[in-house]
Amino acid sequence: MALSSIFGGGSPSQQNTAIPSTSGSSSVTAKLKEQIAQELAVANATELVNKTTENCFEKCLTSPYSNTNEACIDQCLAKYMRSWNIVSKAYIARIQQASTSGEI
């Protein structure tokens, strides 16, 4: 399973980028918003992977490699994922709250 599917996006090659010219402007706008949302999800997932890799490997890897490094990396990655989930849920809740109150 690709990370992008976990975070709500698909790979750019899987996305339908063609927008029919006969559609109404609201349909085109909706498709563009959806495509942008998918691309942002992929970008966010990529950023999460890059940051966790950078930070956890810097913190945990020592030379020469040993099995204790693996446990450290597993724990570090688990912490990042828990934090990511908490922040994402709070962000989504705020977006939904703003949407229902008419702020967006």
C-alpha positions as CSV (number, residue, x, y, z in Angstrom):
1,M,0.0,0.0,0.0
2,A,1.4,3.4,-1.0
3,L,1.7,6.1,1.7
4,S,-0.2,8.5,-0.4
5,S,-3.3,6.3,-0.2
6,I,-3.0,6.4,3.6
7,F,-3.0,10.1,3.6
8,G,-5.9,10.6,1.2
9,G,-4.1,11.1,-2.0
10,G,-3.2,9.1,-5.1
11,S,-0.1,9.0,-7.1
12,P,-0.2,11.6,-9.9
13,S,-0.1,8.9,-12.5
14,Q,-3.3,7.5,-11.1
15,Q,-5.1,10.8,-11.1
16,N,-7.4,11.8,-14.0
17,T,-6.0,15.1,-15.0
18,A,-8.1,15.7,-18.1
19,I,-10.9,18.2,-17.5
20,P,-13.6,18.2,-20.2
21,S,-14.1,21.6,-21.8
22,T,-17.9,21.0,-22.1
23,S,-18.4,21.0,-18.3
24,G,-19.8,24.0,-16.5
25,S,-17.4,26.3,-14.6
26,S,-18.6,24.9,-11.2
27,S,-17.7,21.4,-12.4
28,V,-14.2,22.5,-13.5
29,T,-13.7,24.3,-10.2
30,A,-14.7,21.3,-8.2
31,K,-12.4,19.1,-10.2
32,L,-9.5,21.5,-9.8
33,K,-10.1,21.7,-6.0
34,E,-10.2,17.9,-5.8
35,Q,-6.9,17.6,-7.8
36,I,-5.3,20.3,-5.6
37,A,-6.4,18.5,-2.5
38,Q,-5.0,15.2,-3.7
39,E,-1.7,16.8,-4.6
40,L,-1.5,18.5,-1.2
41,A,-2.2,15.1,0.5
42,V,0.7,13.6,-1.5
43,A,3.0,16.5,-0.6
44,N,2.1,16.3,3.1
45,A,2.7,12.5,3.1
46,T,6.1,13.0,1.3
47,E,7.1,15.7,3.8
48,L,6.1,13.4,6.8
49,V,8.2,10.6,5.4
50,N,11.2,12.8,4.7
51,K,11.1,14.5,8.1
52,T,10.6,11.2,10.0
53,T,13.4,9.6,8.0
54,E,15.8,12.5,8.6
55,N,15.0,12.9,12.3
56,C,14.7,9.3,13.4
57,F,17.8,8.1,11.5
58,E,19.9,11.0,12.8
59,K,18.8,10.2,16.3
60,C,18.9,6.5,16.2
61,L,21.6,5.3,13.8
62,T,25.0,4.8,15.0
63,S,28.0,3.1,13.3
64,P,28.2,0.2,13.1
65,Y,24.6,-0.7,12.7
66,S,23.1,-2.9,15.4
67,N,19.7,-4.3,16.4
68,T,19.3,-1.7,19.1
69,N,19.1,0.9,16.4
70,E,16.1,-0.8,14.8
71,A,14.1,-0.6,18.1
72,C,14.9,3.1,18.4
73,I,13.8,3.8,14.8
74,D,10.6,1.8,15.3
75,Q,9.8,3.8,18.5
76,C,10.7,7.1,16.8
77,L,8.5,6.4,13.8
78,A,5.6,5.3,16.0
79,K,5.8,8.6,17.9
80,Y,5.8,10.6,14.6
81,M,2.8,8.7,13.3
82,R,0.9,9.3,16.6
83,S,1.7,13.0,16.5
84,W,0.8,13.2,12.8
85,N,-2.6,11.6,13.5
86,I,-3.4,13.9,16.4
87,V,-2.5,17.0,14.5
88,S,-4.4,15.9,11.4
89,K,-7.5,15.2,13.4
90,A,-7.4,18.6,15.0
91,Y,-6.8,20.3,11.7
92,I,-9.7,18.5,10.0
93,A,-12.0,19.3,12.9
94,R,-11.1,23.0,12.6
95,I,-11.6,23.0,8.9
96,Q,-15.0,21.3,9.3
97,Q,-16.0,23.7,12.1
98,A,-15.0,26.7,10.0
99,S,-16.9,25.3,7.0
100,T,-20.1,24.8,9.0
101,S,-19.9,28.3,10.5
102,G,-19.5,29.8,7.1
103,E,-15.9,31.1,7.7
104,I,-14.6,29.4,4.5
